[in-house]
Amino acid sequence: MNRIFRIMLIAALLMLLAAGCEQGPDPEPDVQDRIKSLLDQEWTAFQQEHGFTDGGLGIHLMTPDGDLFASSGLGKEADADIHFRGASTTKTFTAASIMLMHQKGLVNIDDFVTDNIPGTSRPYLPDTPEYQVPNKDRITIRQLLEHRAGVFDVDNDPVPEEADAPYAGMHYIEYVKSEPGRENHTFTFDELAGVAAGHGLSYWEPGTGFHYSNTGYSLLGKIVERVSNMDYGRYVQETFVQPLGLDNTYFPYLGTDTHLPSPYARGFTLCQGQFTETTRDNMSPHVAEGNIITTPGDLSRWINLLLSGKAGLEGDIIAMMTDVRPTDEFHGVYGLGMTRTAGIGYGHNGGYPGYLTIMRHSPEDGVSVVLFATALDAQDLTGQLDFMVNVVRKARETAGYPGDQHRG
């Protein structure tokens, strides 16, 4: 994928956004067969309409009647342990980390990021030039969680043309990766925050609007590290991944970590009329906001455990996370690392070159679902997301859990 191609895709992805019970018995074979037929029918029609020549669709449902996996286009060997890139579903792990720390008194989400970590003389964010983002002394941790801090998104938005930098008018991450020999450069929180700080970039005063910001979640990742005295990936692994048995979930952080573990689903992207494989990539710019590699089984288990109170977070903390508010933009509603979709519940979407994911849990009926596509239409992301939401609704109905279609 050339640089312009990649830049257009990543810019388009901004428009995208906005497991705890014991595994039950297998569902009735006819239910699984009917969901398989549903996916085949829906995916075949979508492929033909959008000009996809490869890729597939997979779904994992956790219901009170049992769990099931079905797929179309992923091969006969595909099952609930096939790896893919979950992209921004990563944010639920970051938000859960911060909220668990809040629950334990290690963090107060209503503190400013310039305040000291409770019981220490160290501020949440370093008092160094890299972290002098505009309005820093008025940004709270809560505002970072809900994308209302006004933090410039170095990932999705180009640096303004008037900036005094060789990457002015360009996306910083793509600029760096396009330089000879730097495709596998390992990005850091300090580096990404430093772009926003060094050029005085922000959207508006904290608390005055919503703007989805991957860089805001990079700042949260830094806070997790400073409070825990661990690397972000180690903290998440030791706090959630290992205790919850999410054995197929990883958070790569090196620029050279471009592969997915086997078995994995290859990813493809349609952009500017070109359909290209985009499976391998440098995920180091996306630590804490989009670097997760996971499986449908693990991801549905995660959202089930998290929102049913079996991942360590108490009910009042979960209620804070799921207290969603209108965003006045493409993301609909958003809480603290959570969105909500009528009829299918709370969770997060994830979009990255080659992969598009919907992850939801419905407290009303206890159903958790992960639907993922391994071909992404960068030319019509919102259309593909609408298509996938409808597939989730139909799959739930086929399984006997239609949900409340009118719930806001």
PyMOL commands that set and color helices and strands:
alter all, ss='L'
color gray80, all
select helices_A, chain A and resi 3-13+29-50+90-103+129-131+136-138+141-145+172-178+189-198+214-228+232-241+284-286+296-307+315-321+381-398
alter helices_A, ss='H'
color red, helices_A
select strands_A, chain A and resi 57-63+66-72+84-87+268-271+274-277+292-294+325-326+333-334+339-341+345-352+355-362+367-373+375-377
alter strands_A, ss='S'
color yellow, strands_A
deselect
rebuild
show_as cartoon
